[in-house]
Amino acid sequence: MATDTADPSTSEPPPTAPVTPGRRLQNLLHANPIVGPLAVLALAILAFSLVNPRFLAAANLGLVLQQVTVIATLALGQTLVILTAGIDLAVGAIAVFASMLMAGAAHTLGVPGPVALILGILAGTAMGAFNGWLVTVVRLPPFIVTLGTLSVFFSLNAVVSHGETIRGAEMPPIMTATGDTAFRIGAFGVTWGSLIMLALFVVFSYSLSSTAWGRHVYATGDDLEAARLAGIRTGRVLLSVYLVAGVIYGIGAWVLMGRLAAASPNIGAEYNLNSITAVVIGGTSLFGGRGLVVGTLVGALIVGVFQNGLQLAGVDVVWQGTAIGLLVLVAVAVDQRIRKVKR
């Protein structure tokens, strides 16, 4: 008995759900993580310029750039760690310890300035490598590792510094040179520290987008087991990320001394949260595998713009922190929503 079969050439495709504007926006943000932070930065600049015309003054914009330089530098190292689905709570402790070691070597021991800077950067590198060793060899969770070394490094900082601040005048000029103005465009001044920070972002933007190491970092953060099965030596990748982050924190310590014109052991507690805030607001996923370092720079600028703009608007400092906290919550919520896009 013959049976009728449908002709595949004449059968209609199954109906598809309509693509809503919200879905289009979700797809856009998933494909281009930088779009959201750029939009927020543009809207913030527009809003604060309307609230207080002094916000767009060249001198004030130069001040905003100087204020975000240290956090942006430290957040760059934080970005590398978060891209691997980790987190680094010892950022501030490493940077402050490295700065005190630099200053102490030059001031107390009479070590030449360039040598003292190298010692500090090497110390930051060693601390980052130690975190990486605990994560990759001892196999402890990054949160627990860096929470523990946060206390260890701050304690070492107290031992090395004896709780004393070393002023810039007591150190060789090169130690605080990152705070000097490199050039001016009218009243808009750019320091050497800002130029170093921007150079680091250029280098790592290229490294993550155009090198095998960068592709391995993204793959490891996106799916550790899949990356391992694909032949990527994930342990080496993770160790290299923490080591490189330590190098960046060491350089950040130099930038920090220039910004303060001193080396102080009594700062740094807020750098951990601020660096994570810049990374998250900049569109890098806390779950790893997605984000751009340029987004971190934009995120740091957003934090700086909000802090400066709210100050000019006369908002109490308590509410300034509230605004930044709400930004973080919104950024994480948006990230979770974006990750639901089907690939």
Rosetta blueprint (number, residue, H / E / L):
1 M L
2 A L
3 T L
4 D L
5 T L
6 A L
7 D L
8 P L
9 S L
10 T L
11 S L
12 E L
13 P L
14 P L
15 P L
16 T L
17 A L
18 P L
19 V L
20 T L
21 P H
22 G H
23 R H
24 R H
25 L H
26 Q H
27 N H
28 L H
29 L H
30 H H
31 A H
32 N L
33 P L
34 I L
35 V H
36 G H
37 P H
38 L H
39 A H
40 V H
41 L H
42 A H
43 L H
44 A H
45 I H
46 L H
47 A H
48 F H
49 S H
50 L H
51 V H
52 N L
53 P H
54 R H
55 F H
56 L H
57 A L
58 A H
59 A H
60 N H
61 L H
62 G H
63 L H
64 V H
65 L H
66 Q H
67 Q H
68 V H
69 T H
70 V H
71 I H
72 A H
73 T H
74 L H
75 A H
76 L H
77 G H
78 Q H
79 T H
80 L H
81 V H
82 I H
83 L H
84 T L
85 A L
86 G L
87 I L
88 D L
89 L L
90 A L
91 V H
92 G H
93 A H
94 I H
95 A H
96 V H
97 F H
98 A H
99 S H
100 M H
101 L H
102 M H
103 A H
104 G H
105 A H
106 A H
107 H H
108 T L
109 L L
110 G L
111 V L
112 P L
113 G H
114 P H
115 V H
116 A H
117 L H
118 I H
119 L H
120 G H
121 I H
122 L H
123 A H
124 G H
125 T H
126 A H
127 M H
128 G H
129 A H
130 F H
131 N H
132 G H
133 W H
134 L H
135 V H
136 T H
137 V L
138 V L
139 R L
140 L L
141 P L
142 P H
143 F H
144 I H
145 V H
146 T H
147 L H
148 G H
149 T H
150 L H
151 S H
152 V H
153 F H
154 F H
155 S H
156 L H
157 N H
158 A H
159 V H
160 V H
161 S H
162 H L
163 G L
164 E L
165 T L
166 I E
167 R E
168 G H
169 A H
170 E H
171 M L
172 P L
173 P H
174 I H
175 M H
176 T H
177 A H
178 T H
179 G H
180 D L
181 T E
182 A E
183 F E
184 R E
185 I E
186 G L
187 A L
188 F E
189 G E
190 V E
191 T E
192 W H
193 G H
194 S H
195 L H
196 I H
197 M H
198 L H
199 A H
200 L H
201 F H
202 V H
203 V H
204 F H
205 S H
206 Y H
207 S H
208 L H
209 S H
210 S H
211 T L
212 A H
213 W H
214 G H
215 R H
216 H H
217 V H
218 Y H
219 A H
220 T H
221 G H
222 D H
223 D L
224 L H
225 E H
226 A H
227 A H
228 R H
229 L H
230 A L
231 G L
232 I L
233 R L
234 T H
235 G H
236 R H
237 V H
238 L H
239 L H
240 S H
241 V H
242 Y H
243 L H
244 V H
245 A H
246 G H
247 V H
248 I H
249 Y H
250 G H
251 I H
252 G H
253 A H
254 W H
255 V H
256 L H
257 M H
258 G H
259 R H
260 L H
261 A L
262 A E
263 A E
264 S L
265 P L
266 N L
267 I L
268 G L
269 A L
270 E L
271 Y H
272 N H
273 L H
274 N H
275 S H
276 I H
277 T H
278 A H
279 V H
280 V H
281 I H
282 G L
283 G L
284 T L
285 S L
286 L L
287 F L
288 G L
289 G L
290 R L
291 G L
292 L L
293 V H
294 V H
295 G H
296 T H
297 L H
298 V H
299 G H
300 A H
301 L H
302 I H
303 V H
304 G H
305 V H
306 F H
307 Q H
308 N H
309 G H
310 L H
311 Q H
312 L H
313 A L
314 G L
315 V L
316 D L
317 V H
318 V H
319 W H
320 Q H
321 G H
322 T H
323 A H
324 I H
325 G H
326 L H
327 L H
328 V H
329 L H
330 V H
331 A H
332 V H
333 A H
334 V H
335 D H
336 Q H
337 R H
338 I H
339 R L
340 K L
341 V L
342 K L
343 R L
